Amino acid sequence: MKERNIILGIDGIPFELMKSLSEKGIMPNFKDLKRSFYFREMKSSIPHISSVSWSSIITGKNPGEHGIFGFTDLIRGTYTLNYPNFNALKSKTFWHQNHEKTHVIINVPATYPAKNLNGVHIAGFVALDLEKAIFPKKYSYILKKLNYMIDIDSSLAHQQSQDKLFDQLIKVLEIRKKTYQYFWDKLDWHNFMVVITSTDRFGHFLWNTYHNSENIGHSRALQFFQKIDDFIGDLRDRLKEDDNFIILSDHGMEEIKQNMNLNTYLEQENLLKLSNRHKNYNRILEGTKAFVLDPGRVYLNKKGLYPNGSVSKEDEIGVIEELKKIFHELKYKNQKVIKRVHEKHEIYNGALIDKAPDLVVLENPGFNPKGGIGKKIIFEDDDFSGMHNDSAFLFINKDIDLKKPKVEDVVGLIGGNT
């Protein structure tokens, strides 16, 4: 009998929330599943953002091997931002490791533009052009017929329209469901992966509607998670007896207390010097020791690497120690905001470690580390109510001996691929 693997990604849902939703009866289909099988907290990537964590999930590699360290990067030898896409991924995905098998891959973040494979690939966020997000192109007409949407209109969140935002979250979820159902029946496949990303948008913009029962959007939040559970139930009811069924998230979510503009902090500490000319990171002047890219990736301004590089090879260790010290000293209303500062060799390995940030700042709960240039104050609010954390979850419909799973472990659970 053909071995089949079904992977359902639920972006941005933390372990404790998934556990709570099922135990309270809001997600009865998942409750029935997790009662009999493996369900545990899973460690997300560092940093715990979708582009990095999904890249690790689909390759089984850490960022030092697959080369994705964030949604943004700098063009080498410059201060100019670029946005790594699927072409920047340097490790093979599980669906490119075995060309003899047929794969259906729907809405996996950081897989745009879609590439040639044996099967169907519909790329997820950030996909700029739907035509380039589809392989093979012959299925474009089906997606148009389904009114396919890659993502919600996030401007609704900034318009403070809860009902309209919930409406669109559910609309996109229902379109995703119809899309997976079509390809489930259309192809004779071995591996089927679909990711729900509406949950991440819920977490960022509507997190407090679930956690505050007095919030006017609370009933809509419950309805939304019931729809997620219906999606799970629909998949479960389609399984064959020997199918492997994996459900997982890429990272967790928690309430934001404050955003932290770390470059503003470095500027105040005289470690970052900026010109009033140019834009973004091109404002960096000679004399700068370090700068930060989202979300807490710290780079030394090295001589020979950057146009205005100021840190020599012999000074690197001293600058790293100085940075660690000042980050650990950062407080908000007498509360420490930084939990840990990692050097790259502590968290990454592989041939691409030279591309890694020199340090990664990990926050205490509720304090959201930000890059960006030109903010006037260190701590501030914005329209987001939720921020990422490292508490993902992993479910599989079998008994496995994996006590502390991490995102890199998922490929090893996909039967018959390697």
C-alpha positions in Angstrom: 0.0 0.0 0.0 1.2 3.5 -0.9 2.5 5.4 2.1 0.9 8.9 2.3 1.8 11.9 4.5 -0.6 14.7 5.3 0.8 17.8 7.0 -1.5 20.5 8.2 0.3 23.7 9.3 -1.5 26.2 11.6 0.7 29.2 11.6 1.3 31.1 14.9 -0.7 28.9 17.3 1.1 28.2 20.6 1.0 24.8 22.3 -0.9 26.0 25.3 -3.6 27.7 23.2 -4.1 24.5 21.1 -4.3 22.5 24.3 -6.8 24.9 25.9 -9.1 25.2 22.9 -9.4 21.4 22.7 -9.9 20.9 26.5 -12.6 23.5 26.6 -14.5 21.8 23.8 -14.0 24.6 21.3 -12.0 22.2 19.1 -13.6 18.8 19.6 -12.1 17.2 16.5 -8.6 18.0 17.6 -9.5 16.9 21.2 -10.4 13.4 19.8 -7.2 13.2 17.9 -4.8 14.3 20.6 -6.4 12.0 23.2 -4.9 9.0 21.5 -1.7 10.2 19.9 1.4 12.3 20.2 0.9 16.0 21.1 3.7 18.1 22.5 5.2 21.6 22.7 7.7 22.1 19.8 10.6 24.5 19.9 10.5 27.1 17.1 13.4 28.5 15.3 15.7 31.3 16.3 14.4 33.9 15.6 10.9 32.6 15.9 9.4 34.0 12.7 7.6 32.2 9.8 10.3 32.6 7.1 12.9 30.9 9.3 10.7 28.3 11.0 8.9 27.1 7.9 12.3 26.9 6.1 13.5 24.6 8.9 10.3 22.6 8.9 10.3 21.8 5.2 14.1 21.1 5.0 15.0 19.6 8.4 17.9 22.0 8.6 18.8 24.9 10.8 19.4 28.4 9.4 23.1 27.9 9.2 22.4 25.2 6.7 19.4 26.5 4.8 20.5 30.2 4.8 17.2 31.9 5.8 17.7 34.1 8.9 14.8 36.5 8.6 12.3 38.1 6.3 14.9 40.8 5.4 18.6 40.8 4.8 21.2 43.2 3.5 22.7 42.8 0.0 26.2 41.7 0.7 28.7 44.5 1.0 26.0 47.2 1.3 23.4 48.5 3.7 20.6 48.0 1.2 17.7 45.8 2.3 16.6 42.9 0.3 13.9 40.3 0.9 15.0 36.7 0.6 12.5 34.4 -1.2 12.3 30.7 -2.1 15.3 31.1 -4.4 17.5 32.0 -1.4 16.8 28.7 0.3 20.0 26.6 0.1 18.7 23.3 1.4 16.3 21.0 -0.5 12.7 20.8 0.7 11.3 17.4 1.4 9.3 17.6 -1.8 12.5 18.2 -3.8 14.3 15.3 -2.2 12.2 12.7 -3.9 11.1 13.3 -7.4 9.5 9.9 -7.9 6.7 10.8 -5.5 3.8 13.2 -6.1 3.4 16.2 -3.9 0.7 18.8 -3.3 2.0 21.8 -1.4 -0.4 24.6 -0.6 0.3 28.0 1.1 3.6 27.2 2.8 5.1 30.6 3.7 8.5 31.6 2.3 8.1 29.3 -0.8 7.5 32.0 -3.4 8.1 31.9 -6.3 6.7 28.3 -6.9 9.2 25.9 -8.4 9.1 22.9 -10.6 8.0 19.7 -8.8 6.2 16.5 -9.4 2.8 17.6 -8.4 1.3 21.0 -7.5 2.8 24.0 -5.6 0.8 27.1 -4.6 3.2 29.3 -2.7 2.2 31.2 0.5 3.1 34.5 2.1 5.0 36.6 0.9 3.7 35.9 -2.6 3.7 39.1 -4.7 2.1 37.7 -7.9 -0.4 34.8 -7.9 0.7 33.7 -11.4 4.3 33.2 -10.1 2.9 31.5 -7.0 1.5 28.5 -9.0 3.2 25.5 -10.5 2.1 24.2 -12.9 0.5 27.2 -14.5 -2.4 25.2 -15.9 -4.1 25.3 -12.5 -4.3 29.1 -12.5 -7.8 29.0 -13.9 -8.9 26.8 -11.0 -7.6 29.2 -8.4 -9.3 32.1 -10.2 -12.6 30.1 -10.2 -12.2 29.5 -6.5 -11.5 33.3 -6.0 -8.2 32.2 -4.4 -6.6 34.6 -1.9 -3.0 34.3 -0.7 -3.6 36.4 2.4 -6.1 38.7 4.0 -6.3 42.5 3.5 -4.3 43.5 6.6 -5.3 47.1 6.1 -8.6 46.2 7.8 -6.7 45.7 11.0 -5.4 49.2 10.9 -8.9 50.5 10.2 -9.9 49.1 13.6 -12.7 47.0 12.0 -12.9 43.7 14.0 -16.0 42.3 12.3 -14.6 43.0 8.8 -11.3 41.4 9.8 -13.0 38.3 11.2 -15.1 38.1 8.1 -12.0 38.0 5.9 -10.2 35.6 8.1 -13.0 33.1 7.7 -13.4 33.8 4.0 -9.8 33.1 3.3 -9.9 30.0 5.5 -13.0 28.7 3.5 -11.2 29.3 0.2 -8.1 27.5 1.4 -10.4 24.5 2.4 -12.1 24.4 -1.0 -8.6 24.6 -2.7 -7.2 21.7 -0.7 -10.3 19.6 -1.3 -10.0 20.1 -5.1 -6.4 19.0 -5.2 -7.0 16.2 -2.7 -9.4 14.6 -5.2 -7.6 15.7 -8.4 -4.2 14.1 -8.0 -2.9 10.7 -6.9 -0.4 12.0 -4.4 2.0 10.7 -1.8 2.6 13.9 0.3 0.0 16.6 0.9 0.8 19.8 2.8 -1.5 22.7 3.4 -0.9 25.7 5.8 -3.5 27.9 7.4 -2.0 31.4 7.9 -5.2 33.2 9.0 -4.3 32.1 12.5 -1.1 34.2 12.5 -3.1 37.2 11.4 -5.6 36.5 14.1 -2.7 36.4 16.6 -1.2 39.7 15.6 -4.4 41.7 15.2 -7.1 40.0 17.4 -5.2 38.2 20.1 -7.0 39.9 22.9 -10.5 39.0 21.5 -10.0 35.4 22.6 -8.1 36.0 25.9 -10.5 38.7 27.1 -14.0 37.2 27.4 -15.4 40.7 27.9 -14.1 41.8 24.5 -16.8 42.4 21.9 -15.0 40.1 19.5 -14.8 37.1 21.9 -17.7 35.2 20.3 -16.2 35.7 16.8 -12.8 34.4 18.1 -14.5 31.2 19.3 -16.3 30.9 15.9 -13.0 31.3 14.1 -11.3 28.5 16.1 -14.4 26.3 15.6 -13.8 26.8 11.8 -10.2 25.8 12.2 -11.4 22.6 14.0 -13.9 21.9 11.2 -10.9 22.1 8.8 -9.1 19.5 11.0 -12.1 17.3 11.1 -12.6 17.5 7.3 -9.0 16.3 6.8 -9.3 13.6 9.4 -12.4 12.2 7.8 -10.5 11.8 4.5 -7.7 9.8 5.9 -6.9 6.2 5.0 -6.1 3.8 7.8 -2.3 3.9 7.3 -1.9 7.6 6.5 0.5 9.6 8.5 -1.2 12.8 9.8 0.9 15.6 11.2 -0.6 18.9 12.5 1.9 21.6 13.7 2.6 25.3 14.1 5.7 27.1 13.2 5.9 29.4 16.3 3.6 30.5 19.1 2.0 33.8 20.0 1.6 36.0 23.1 0.3 39.4 24.1 2.5 42.4 23.3 3.4 44.6 26.2 5.8 46.9 24.3 7.7 47.0 21.1 11.4 47.6 21.6 13.3 49.7 19.0 16.7 48.2 19.5 18.5 50.5 17.0 17.2 53.5 18.9 18.7 52.0 22.0 22.1 51.4 20.2 22.0 55.0 19.0 21.4 56.3 22.5 24.3 54.2 23.7 26.5 55.7 21.0 27.0 52.4 19.3 25.0 53.4 16.2 25.7 56.6 14.3 23.2 57.8 11.6 23.3 60.4 8.9 20.3 62.6 8.1 20.8 61.8 4.4 19.7 58.6 2.6 17.1 56.1 3.9 16.9 53.1 6.1 20.2 51.3 6.8 22.1 53.4 4.2 22.1 56.1 6.9 24.7 54.2 8.9 27.9 56.2 9.4 31.5 55.3 10.1 31.9 54.8 13.8 28.9 52.6 14.1 29.7 49.4 16.0 26.5 47.4 15.4 23.0 47.6 14.0 19.8 45.4 14.3 17.6 43.8 11.7 14.2 42.5 12.6 13.5 40.8 15.0 16.5 41.2 17.2 19.3 40.1 14.8 22.4 42.0 15.7 25.2 42.6 13.2 28.7 44.0 13.8 29.6 46.8 11.5 32.7 45.0 10.3 35.5 46.6 8.3 35.8 45.2 4.9 32.2 43.9 4.9 30.2 47.1 5.0 30.9 50.5 3.3 31.4 52.3 6.5 32.6 49.3 8.5 34.3 50.3 11.8 34.9 47.1 13.7 38.2 45.3 13.1 38.7 41.6 13.4 40.7 42.0 16.6 37.9 44.2 18.2 35.0 41.9 17.5 35.1 39.9 20.8 35.2 43.1 22.8 32.3 44.7 20.9 30.2 41.5 21.3 30.8 41.6 25.1 29.9 45.3 25.2 26.6 44.6 23.3 25.7 41.7 25.5 26.2 43.9 28.6 24.1 46.8 27.3 21.2 44.5 26.1 21.0 42.8 29.5 20.8 46.2 31.1 17.8 47.4 29.1 14.7 47.8 31.2 11.1 48.9 30.9 9.8 50.3 34.2 12.5 48.5 36.1 11.6 45.2 34.4 14.4 43.4 32.4 13.2 43.0 28.8 16.0 40.7 27.4 16.1 37.1 28.5 19.1 36.0 26.6 21.7 37.1 24.0 23.0 34.3 21.8 26.2 34.4 19.8 25.7 32.8 16.4 27.9 29.7 17.0 25.7 28.8 20.0 22.6 28.5 18.0 23.6 27.8 14.3 25.8 25.4 12.5 26.5 24.7 8.8 28.3 26.1 5.8 26.2 29.4 5.8 27.0 30.4 9.4 29.0 33.4 8.1 25.8 34.9 6.8 24.2 34.6 10.3 23.8 37.6 12.6 26.6 37.9 15.1 24.1 38.0 18.0 20.4 37.2 18.4 18.5 38.9 21.2 15.8 36.8 22.8 13.1 38.8 24.7 11.3 38.3 27.9 7.5 37.7 27.5 5.6 40.6 26.0 8.6 42.6 24.8 8.8 42.6 21.0 12.3 43.2 19.5 12.4 45.4 16.4 14.9 46.6 13.9 14.3 49.5 11.7 16.0 52.9 11.6 14.9 56.3 12.7 12.5 55.7 15.6 12.6 58.4 18.3 11.9 56.3 21.3 12.9 52.8 22.5 9.5 51.6 23.7 6.3 52.1 21.9 2.9 50.6 21.0 1.4 49.9 17.6 -1.7 48.2 16.1 -0.6 44.7 16.9 -2.0 42.9 20.0 0.1 39.7 19.6 3.7 38.9 19.0 5.6 35.6 18.3 7.1 33.3 20.8 9.0 30.0 20.5 6.2 27.7 21.8 5.0 25.9 18.7 3.2 22.5 18.9 3.4 19.1 17.1 0.8 16.4 16.7 1.2 13.1 14.8 -1.2 10.2 14.7 1.2 7.7 16.0 3.4 7.0 19.0 6.9 8.4 18.7 9.8 8.8 21.1 10.6 12.5 20.7 10.7 14.2 24.1 11.7 17.7 23.1 10.8 18.2 19.4 12.0 21.1 17.4 11.1 22.4 14.0 14.1 20.7 12.3 12.7 17.3 13.4 9.5 17.4 11.3 11.1 16.1 8.0 12.2 13.0 9.8 8.6 12.2 10.7 7.4 12.3 7.1 7.5 8.7 6.1 9.3 7.4 3.1 10.9 10.6 2.0 14.5 10.3 2.8 
